[in-house]
Amino acid sequence: MAYVDLNPIRAGMAKKPEHSSHTSIKRRIEALQSTGRTPDVIAHQPKQLERFVGNPRQPMPAGLAYRVEDYLELVDWTGRQIREDKGGRIEDDQPAILVRLGIETEHWLYLTQHYQSSFKSLVGTVYRVRKACRQLGWKKSHSLSMCKALLG
């Protein structure tokens, strides 16, 4: 899967996975960004693609037994490796993919482990939460301070 997702980069057609047209990684990144980074990443993955379901456990749900963040890091790291037989790669001066997507691992872990005690309604960047509140006709969201602290 990572090999195919890196084809546009190796061919010199894209500089980053999030810019690789017609790849599953681009679709996964777009879905992740559109969710406002809610902790229920599994439910917000593209329906046409096999889902990442996290680390193995019992009973194991159907899907790929990895976290989507781990896959993004794997593709990013692999894409940075120099291949003599390929023209393209992710340049070393590019920030790591989780940084480029605005996902801080410490905040992400806290968010997923303390979701119910920290959030009463919507989760995402303050801008996106406020926009969603307006669209829903809500006057305010009770979780804005936590969203701002964890997601900016």
Secondary structure, 3 states (H helix, E strand, C coil): CHHHHHHHHHCCCCCCHHHCCCCHHHHHHHHHHHCCCCCCCHHHCCCCCCCECCCCCCCCCCCECCCHHHHHHHHHHHHHCCCCCCCCCCCCCCCCHHHHCCCCHHHHHHHHHCHHHHCCCCCCCHHHHHHHHHHHCCCCCCCHHHHHHHHC
